[in-house]
Amino acid sequence: MTADAQPQPLTIAESGSGPTILVLHGGAGPASVAGIAEHLSRTSHVLMPTHPGWNGTPMRSGGIGDLARAYLDLLHDRELDDVLVIGSSIGGWIAAEMAVRDDEHRIAGLVLIDATGVWFDDKPIIDFFALDARGVAEHSYHDPARFYQDPADIPAAQSAVRQANMVALRHYAADPYMHNPQLLPRLAAVTTPALLLWGESDRIVTPAYGAAYAAAFGNARFEIIRAAGHLPHLEQPEATFAHIDAFLPALR
């Protein structure tokens, strides 16, 4: 890309009306947070981007911090204020990076769901890229048998999309692996209300990370979702949505 070239426009699904909520997916792609967007669109204006590089969209240069800046630019360009940002997995990491860069104070609240972004040597984030399909299911879900898919049963086109999405995940989050060493100490300055939701059975990013995230923020609450793993909004949607719904009135 030349110095004068502009990044490709973001790919964004929009639904509902009311206060704005930005919903950011993790490595599993936008379909993994579609239920959150659908639930919230009943009372809110929901923006659900597809991160550049996922589902065939053009990749951008840079890392997670660059995606955070792109989404802050989106809020600026649309003159959106009092925005709730919800992020799952690396989407939660992006949300945290947005919060520490939010110089225009456009973010009213944060919901981080089993977020990556920080690191502890005594309990490292699992090497997701080293897992086979069964390993992904066993580490991601409280009930792996419910969600495991035999790769042989996945249509070729769908498998190709998943492989390309993993390339995008590596591009943004593999070096350093799944974290920003400078992020954790910067969170104390973030006084935006934050809700940390964590599946009790997450074996990729354990609940200890959620507790540490909550302690690092200036104004945060930590809640465990029982009988759920890395994607509690898929395994326990009602419990997850109830926590988010209870958090909303404090922001409005």
Short mmCIF file of the C-alpha atoms (twelve columns), coordinates in Angstrom:
data_MODEL
# 
_entry.id   MODEL 
# 
loop_
_atom_site.group_PDB 
_atom_site.id 
_atom_site.type_symbol 
_atom_site.label_atom_id 
_atom_site.label_alt_id 
_atom_site.label_comp_id 
_atom_site.label_asym_id 
_atom_site.label_seq_id 
_atom_site.Cartn_x 
_atom_site.Cartn_y 
_atom_site.Cartn_z 
_atom_site.pdbx_PDB_model_num 
ATOM 1   C CA . MET A 1   0.000   0.000   0.000  1 
ATOM 2   C CA . THR A 2   1.421   3.408   -0.925 1 
ATOM 3   C CA . ALA A 3   1.559   6.340   1.488  1 
ATOM 4   C CA . ASP A 4   -1.413  7.945   -0.264 1 
ATOM 5   C CA . ALA A 5   -3.538  4.795   -0.403 1 
ATOM 6   C CA . GLN A 6   -6.560  4.555   1.873  1 
ATOM 7   C CA . PRO A 7   -7.611  1.366   3.671  1 
ATOM 8   C CA . GLN A 8   -10.560 -0.509  2.254  1 
ATOM 9   C CA . PRO A 9   -13.905 0.483   3.848  1 
ATOM 10  C CA . LEU A 10  -14.966 -1.580  6.822  1 
ATOM 11  C CA . THR A 11  -17.596 -4.278  6.322  1 
ATOM 12  C CA . ILE A 12  -20.382 -3.608  8.835  1 
ATOM 13  C CA . ALA A 13  -23.789 -5.167  9.443  1 
ATOM 14  C CA . GLU A 14  -26.289 -2.785  11.049 1 
ATOM 15  C CA . SER A 15  -29.571 -3.511  12.788 1 
ATOM 16  C CA . GLY A 16  -32.058 -1.923  15.152 1 
ATOM 17  C CA . SER A 17  -32.438 1.631   16.399 1 
ATOM 18  C CA . GLY A 18  -31.655 3.473   19.604 1 
ATOM 19  C CA . PRO A 19  -28.367 3.900   21.490 1 
ATOM 20  C CA . THR A 20  -25.389 2.564   19.573 1 
ATOM 21  C CA . ILE A 21  -23.686 -0.712  20.464 1 
ATOM 22  C CA . LEU A 22  -20.554 -1.917  18.672 1 
ATOM 23  C CA . VAL A 23  -20.213 -5.719  18.733 1 
ATOM 24  C CA . LEU A 24  -16.754 -7.118  17.943 1 
ATOM 25  C CA . HIS A 25  -16.224 -10.767 17.096 1 
ATOM 26  C CA . GLY A 26  -13.322 -13.044 17.938 1 
ATOM 27  C CA . GLY A 27  -11.349 -15.460 15.797 1 
ATOM 28  C CA . ALA A 28  -14.461 -17.530 15.085 1 
ATOM 29  C CA . GLY A 29  -15.828 -14.714 12.934 1 
ATOM 30  C CA . PRO A 30  -18.951 -12.553 12.917 1 
ATOM 31  C CA . ALA A 31  -21.380 -15.469 13.019 1 
ATOM 32  C CA . SER A 32  -20.162 -16.243 16.542 1 
ATOM 33  C CA . VAL A 33  -21.563 -12.947 17.892 1 
ATOM 34  C CA . ALA A 34  -24.632 -12.702 15.650 1 
ATOM 35  C CA . GLY A 35  -26.850 -13.807 18.544 1 
ATOM 36  C CA . ILE A 36  -25.602 -10.919 20.696 1 
ATOM 37  C CA . ALA A 37  -26.311 -8.469  17.877 1 
ATOM 38  C CA . GLU A 38  -29.772 -9.891  17.271 1 
ATOM 39  C CA . HIS A 39  -30.698 -9.735  20.958 1 
ATOM 40  C CA . LEU A 40  -29.515 -6.153  21.425 1 
ATOM 41  C CA . SER A 41  -30.975 -4.850  18.166 1 
ATOM 42  C CA . ARG A 42  -34.446 -5.046  19.765 1 
ATOM 43  C CA . THR A 43  -33.663 -1.905  21.767 1 
ATOM 44  C CA . SER A 44  -30.441 -0.518  20.285 1 
ATOM 45  C CA . HIS A 45  -28.670 0.409   17.062 1 
ATOM 46  C CA . VAL A 46  -26.117 -2.371  16.638 1 
ATOM 47  C CA . LEU A 47  -22.999 -2.171  14.478 1 
ATOM 48  C CA . MET A 48  -21.354 -5.557  13.902 1 
ATOM 49  C CA . PRO A 49  -18.177 -5.284  11.819 1 
ATOM 50  C CA . THR A 50  -16.390 -8.127  10.103 1 
ATOM 51  C CA . HIS A 51  -12.756 -7.553  10.999 1 
ATOM 52  C CA . PRO A 52  -10.594 -6.947  7.917  1 
ATOM 53  C CA . GLY A 53  -9.287  -10.313 6.713  1 
ATOM 54  C CA . TRP A 54  -12.228 -12.392 7.941  1 
ATOM 55  C CA . ASN A 55  -14.794 -13.942 5.603  1 
ATOM 56  C CA . GLY A 56  -12.927 -12.831 2.484  1 
ATOM 57  C CA . THR A 57  -12.654 -9.135  3.375  1 
ATOM 58  C CA . PRO A 58  -9.343  -7.373  2.578  1 
ATOM 59  C CA . MET A 59  -6.670  -7.614  5.254  1 
ATOM 60  C CA . ARG A 60  -5.165  -4.438  6.723  1 
ATOM 61  C CA . SER A 61  -1.601  -3.855  7.809  1 
ATOM 62  C CA . GLY A 62  -0.758  -3.623  11.485 1 
ATOM 63  C CA . GLY A 63  -2.084  -5.422  14.528 1 
ATOM 64  C CA . ILE A 64  -4.914  -5.344  17.052 1 
ATOM 65  C CA . GLY A 65  -4.125  -1.756  18.021 1 
ATOM 66  C CA . ASP A 66  -4.640  -0.716  14.411 1 
ATOM 67  C CA . LEU A 67  -8.068  -2.357  14.365 1 
ATOM 68  C CA . ALA A 68  -8.905  -0.487  17.582 1 
ATOM 69  C CA . ARG A 69  -7.954  2.788   15.925 1 
ATOM 70  C CA . ALA A 70  -10.030 1.925   12.843 1 
ATOM 71  C CA . TYR A 71  -13.124 1.386   14.988 1 
ATOM 72  C CA . LEU A 72  -12.530 4.596   16.938 1 
ATOM 73  C CA . ASP A 73  -12.261 6.375   13.585 1 
ATOM 74  C CA . LEU A 74  -15.599 4.802   12.667 1 
ATOM 75  C CA . LEU A 75  -17.222 6.296   15.782 1 
ATOM 76  C CA . HIS A 76  -15.608 9.657   15.029 1 
ATOM 77  C CA . ASP A 77  -16.640 9.703   11.366 1 
ATOM 78  C CA . ARG A 78  -20.240 8.853   12.234 1 
ATOM 79  C CA . GLU A 79  -20.254 11.270  15.186 1 
ATOM 80  C CA . LEU A 80  -21.366 8.487   17.525 1 
ATOM 81  C CA . ASP A 81  -21.203 9.092   21.285 1 
ATOM 82  C CA . ASP A 82  -22.161 7.105   24.392 1 
ATOM 83  C CA . VAL A 83  -21.344 3.861   22.597 1 
ATOM 84  C CA . LEU A 84  -21.301 0.502   24.355 1 
ATOM 85  C CA . VAL A 85  -18.516 -1.704  22.965 1 
ATOM 86  C CA . ILE A 86  -18.896 -5.465  23.377 1 
ATOM 87  C CA . GLY A 87  -16.085 -7.790  22.369 1 
ATOM 88  C CA . SER A 88  -15.597 -11.549 22.416 1 
ATOM 89  C CA . SER A 89  -12.086 -13.043 22.642 1 
ATOM 90  C CA . ILE A 90  -9.834  -10.880 20.420 1 
ATOM 91  C CA . GLY A 91  -12.872 -8.628  20.025 1 
ATOM 92  C CA . GLY A 92  -12.606 -7.991  23.755 1 
ATOM 93  C CA . TRP A 93  -8.923  -7.229  23.310 1 
ATOM 94  C CA . ILE A 94  -9.804  -4.740  20.566 1 
ATOM 95  C CA . ALA A 95  -12.402 -3.153  22.870 1 
ATOM 96  C CA . ALA A 96  -9.803  -2.728  25.632 1 
ATOM 97  C CA . GLU A 97  -7.345  -1.181  23.170 1 
ATOM 98  C CA . MET A 98  -10.103 1.184   22.033 1 
ATOM 99  C CA . ALA A 99  -10.745 2.240   25.629 1 
ATOM 100 C CA . VAL A 100 -7.133  3.240   26.301 1 
ATOM 101 C CA . ARG A 101 -7.119  5.281   23.060 1 
ATOM 102 C CA . ASP A 102 -10.548 6.886   23.482 1 
ATOM 103 C CA . ASP A 103 -9.361  10.493  23.643 1 
ATOM 104 C CA . GLU A 104 -12.737 11.775  22.423 1 
ATOM 105 C CA . HIS A 105 -14.622 9.896   25.166 1 
ATOM 106 C CA . ARG A 106 -17.053 8.284   22.759 1 
ATOM 107 C CA . ILE A 107 -17.251 4.964   24.651 1 
ATOM 108 C CA . ALA A 108 -19.829 4.811   27.450 1 
ATOM 109 C CA . GLY A 109 -19.192 1.236   28.522 1 
ATOM 110 C CA . LEU A 110 -17.331 -1.978  27.798 1 
ATOM 111 C CA . VAL A 111 -18.327 -5.629  27.910 1 
ATOM 112 C CA . LEU A 112 -15.366 -7.986  27.507 1 
ATOM 113 C CA . ILE A 113 -16.274 -11.647 27.035 1 
ATOM 114 C CA . ASP A 114 -13.370 -14.076 27.626 1 
ATOM 115 C CA . ALA A 115 -10.991 -11.497 26.191 1 
ATOM 116 C CA . THR A 116 -7.421  -12.032 25.142 1 
ATOM 117 C CA . GLY A 117 -4.972  -9.112  25.252 1 
ATOM 118 C CA . VAL A 118 -3.011  -9.610  28.483 1 
ATOM 119 C CA . TRP A 119 -0.558  -12.308 29.550 1 
ATOM 120 C CA . PHE A 120 0.639   -14.116 32.688 1 
ATOM 121 C CA . ASP A 121 3.632   -16.431 32.489 1 
ATOM 122 C CA . ASP A 122 2.276   -18.746 35.204 1 
ATOM 123 C CA . LYS A 123 -0.996  -19.330 33.317 1 
ATOM 124 C CA . PRO A 124 -0.317  -18.668 29.623 1 
ATOM 125 C CA . ILE A 125 -3.066  -18.488 27.034 1 
ATOM 126 C CA . ILE A 126 -3.301  -21.834 25.263 1 
ATOM 127 C CA . ASP A 127 -1.527  -22.094 21.906 1 
ATOM 128 C CA . PHE A 128 -4.700  -22.077 19.842 1 
ATOM 129 C CA . PHE A 129 -2.831  -22.564 16.572 1 
ATOM 130 C CA . ALA A 130 -1.369  -25.857 17.815 1 
ATOM 131 C CA . LEU A 131 -4.797  -27.401 18.487 1 
ATOM 132 C CA . ASP A 132 -6.604  -29.728 16.114 1 
ATOM 133 C CA . ALA A 133 -10.384 -29.510 15.712 1 
ATOM 134 C CA . ARG A 134 -11.069 -31.764 18.682 1 
ATOM 135 C CA . GLY A 135 -8.592  -29.840 20.811 1 
ATOM 136 C CA . VAL A 136 -10.285 -26.557 19.906 1 
ATOM 137 C CA . ALA A 137 -13.646 -27.948 21.023 1 
ATOM 138 C CA . GLU A 138 -12.237 -29.402 24.246 1 
ATOM 139 C CA . HIS A 139 -10.559 -26.149 25.242 1 
ATOM 140 C CA . SER A 140 -13.313 -23.800 24.043 1 
ATOM 141 C CA . TYR A 141 -16.492 -25.351 25.418 1 
ATOM 142 C CA . HIS A 142 -17.919 -26.637 28.671 1 
ATOM 143 C CA . ASP A 143 -19.701 -29.295 26.583 1 
ATOM 144 C CA . PRO A 144 -17.275 -30.095 23.726 1 
ATOM 145 C CA . ALA A 145 -19.411 -32.893 22.276 1 
ATOM 146 C CA . ARG A 146 -22.195 -30.417 21.553 1 
ATOM 147 C CA . PHE A 147 -20.001 -28.190 19.389 1 
ATOM 148 C CA . TYR A 148 -17.292 -30.433 17.926 1 
ATOM 149 C CA . GLN A 149 -17.383 -30.749 14.139 1 
ATOM 150 C CA . ASP A 150 -15.392 -33.419 12.342 1 
ATOM 151 C CA . PRO A 151 -13.344 -31.558 9.712  1 
ATOM 152 C CA . ALA A 152 -14.280 -34.273 7.217  1 
ATOM 153 C CA . ASP A 153 -17.939 -33.245 7.529  1 
ATOM 154 C CA . ILE A 154 -17.367 -29.532 6.845  1 
ATOM 155 C CA . PRO A 155 -18.051 -28.436 3.230  1 
ATOM 156 C CA . ALA A 156 -14.918 -27.445 1.325  1 
ATOM 157 C CA . ALA A 157 -16.007 -23.822 0.853  1 
ATOM 158 C CA . GLN A 158 -16.713 -23.392 4.558  1 
ATOM 159 C CA . SER A 159 -13.416 -25.040 5.460  1 
ATOM 160 C CA . ALA A 160 -11.563 -22.644 3.148  1 
ATOM 161 C CA . VAL A 161 -13.168 -19.652 4.864  1 
ATOM 162 C CA . ARG A 162 -12.163 -20.978 8.278  1 
ATOM 163 C CA . GLN A 163 -8.579  -21.493 7.153  1 
ATOM 164 C CA . ALA A 164 -8.421  -17.977 5.729  1 
ATOM 165 C CA . ASN A 165 -9.834  -16.608 9.001  1 
ATOM 166 C CA . MET A 166 -7.032  -18.346 10.899 1 
ATOM 167 C CA . VAL A 167 -4.532  -16.632 8.600  1 
ATOM 168 C CA . ALA A 168 -6.112  -13.304 9.569  1 
ATOM 169 C CA . LEU A 169 -5.975  -14.214 13.265 1 
ATOM 170 C CA . ARG A 170 -2.272  -15.013 12.965 1 
ATOM 171 C CA . HIS A 171 -1.688  -11.746 11.119 1 
ATOM 172 C CA . TYR A 172 -3.133  -9.595  13.896 1 
ATOM 173 C CA . ALA A 173 -2.562  -11.590 17.075 1 
ATOM 174 C CA . ALA A 174 0.344   -14.026 16.774 1 
ATOM 175 C CA . ASP A 175 3.340   -11.798 17.554 1 
ATOM 176 C CA . PRO A 176 3.409   -11.277 20.477 1 
ATOM 177 C CA . TYR A 177 0.968   -14.104 20.922 1 
ATOM 178 C CA . MET A 178 -2.547  -12.968 21.880 1 
ATOM 179 C CA . HIS A 179 -1.497  -9.991  23.992 1 
ATOM 180 C CA . ASN A 180 -0.014  -6.514  24.148 1 
ATOM 181 C CA . PRO A 181 2.623   -6.250  26.907 1 
ATOM 182 C CA . GLN A 182 1.781   -2.558  27.372 1 
ATOM 183 C CA . LEU A 183 -1.983  -2.974  27.727 1 
ATOM 184 C CA . LEU A 184 -2.506  -4.120  31.320 1 
ATOM 185 C CA . PRO A 185 -0.792  -1.181  33.078 1 
ATOM 186 C CA . ARG A 186 -2.706  1.297   30.909 1 
ATOM 187 C CA . LEU A 187 -6.128  0.014   31.978 1 
ATOM 188 C CA . ALA A 188 -6.052  1.722   35.396 1 
ATOM 189 C CA . ALA A 189 -6.574  5.063   33.645 1 
ATOM 190 C CA . VAL A 190 -9.778  3.765   31.998 1 
ATOM 191 C CA . THR A 191 -12.695 4.819   34.206 1 
ATOM 192 C CA . THR A 192 -15.343 3.793   31.663 1 
ATOM 193 C CA . PRO A 193 -17.656 1.223   33.294 1 
ATOM 194 C CA . ALA A 194 -16.588 -2.275  32.268 1 
ATOM 195 C CA . LEU A 195 -18.255 -5.652  32.625 1 
ATOM 196 C CA . LEU A 196 -16.030 -8.726  32.375 1 
ATOM 197 C CA . LEU A 197 -17.961 -11.901 31.508 1 
ATOM 198 C CA . TRP A 198 -16.131 -15.234 31.619 1 
ATOM 199 C CA . GLY A 199 -17.107 -18.839 31.028 1 
ATOM 200 C CA . GLU A 200 -16.080 -20.879 34.062 1 
ATOM 201 C CA . SER A 201 -14.806 -23.691 31.810 1 
ATOM 202 C CA . ASP A 202 -12.731 -21.568 29.431 1 
ATOM 203 C CA . ARG A 203 -9.481  -23.487 28.993 1 
ATOM 204 C CA . ILE A 204 -8.096  -21.112 26.348 1 
ATOM 205 C CA . VAL A 205 -8.155  -17.896 28.397 1 
ATOM 206 C CA . THR A 206 -8.927  -19.038 31.935 1 
ATOM 207 C CA . PRO A 207 -11.182 -17.110 34.345 1 
ATOM 208 C CA . ALA A 208 -8.065  -15.905 36.152 1 
ATOM 209 C CA . TYR A 209 -7.583  -13.572 33.184 1 
ATOM 210 C CA . GLY A 210 -11.054 -12.139 33.650 1 
ATOM 211 C CA . ALA A 211 -10.382 -11.429 37.311 1 
ATOM 212 C CA . ALA A 212 -7.068  -9.752  36.426 1 
ATOM 213 C CA . TYR A 213 -8.690  -7.666  33.703 1 
ATOM 214 C CA . ALA A 214 -11.395 -6.520  36.120 1 
ATOM 215 C CA . ALA A 215 -8.830  -5.611  38.779 1 
ATOM 216 C CA . ALA A 216 -6.794  -3.630  36.258 1 
ATOM 217 C CA . PHE A 217 -9.653  -1.417  35.057 1 
ATOM 218 C CA . GLY A 218 -10.573 1.661   37.074 1 
ATOM 219 C CA . ASN A 219 -14.270 0.751   37.204 1 
ATOM 220 C CA . ALA A 220 -15.101 -2.881  36.457 1 
ATOM 221 C CA . ARG A 221 -17.195 -5.849  37.529 1 
ATOM 222 C CA . PHE A 222 -16.351 -9.516  36.945 1 
ATOM 223 C CA . GLU A 223 -19.020 -12.171 36.434 1 
ATOM 224 C CA . ILE A 224 -18.635 -15.911 35.856 1 
ATOM 225 C CA . ILE A 225 -20.989 -17.713 33.459 1 
ATOM 226 C CA . ARG A 226 -21.573 -21.244 34.714 1 
ATOM 227 C CA . ALA A 227 -21.535 -24.275 32.392 1 
ATOM 228 C CA . ALA A 228 -19.825 -22.271 29.642 1 
ATOM 229 C CA . GLY A 229 -16.379 -21.998 28.088 1 
ATOM 230 C CA . HIS A 230 -14.675 -19.463 25.835 1 
ATOM 231 C CA . LEU A 231 -17.918 -18.494 24.064 1 
ATOM 232 C CA . PRO A 232 -20.538 -18.260 26.826 1 
ATOM 233 C CA . HIS A 233 -22.925 -16.384 24.534 1 
ATOM 234 C CA . LEU A 234 -23.167 -19.579 22.473 1 
ATOM 235 C CA . GLU A 235 -23.359 -22.097 25.318 1 
ATOM 236 C CA . GLN A 236 -25.376 -20.024 27.798 1 
ATOM 237 C CA . PRO A 237 -26.948 -17.173 25.813 1 
ATOM 238 C CA . GLU A 238 -29.730 -16.402 28.287 1 
ATOM 239 C CA . ALA A 239 -27.329 -16.001 31.212 1 
ATOM 240 C CA . THR A 240 -24.918 -13.943 29.101 1 
ATOM 241 C CA . PHE A 241 -27.648 -11.658 27.759 1 
ATOM 242 C CA . ALA A 242 -29.085 -11.197 31.256 1 
ATOM 243 C CA . HIS A 243 -25.757 -9.819  32.513 1 
ATOM 244 C CA . ILE A 244 -25.483 -7.474  29.527 1 
ATOM 245 C CA . ASP A 245 -29.098 -6.310  29.879 1 
ATOM 246 C CA . ALA A 246 -28.563 -5.577  33.589 1 
ATOM 247 C CA . PHE A 247 -25.451 -3.542  32.711 1 
ATOM 248 C CA . LEU A 248 -27.190 -1.333  30.132 1 
ATOM 249 C CA . PRO A 249 -29.286 0.907   32.425 1 
ATOM 250 C CA . ALA A 250 -26.180 2.231   34.170 1 
ATOM 251 C CA . LEU A 251 -24.968 3.603   30.827 1 
ATOM 252 C CA . ARG A 252 -28.175 5.361   29.742 1 
# 
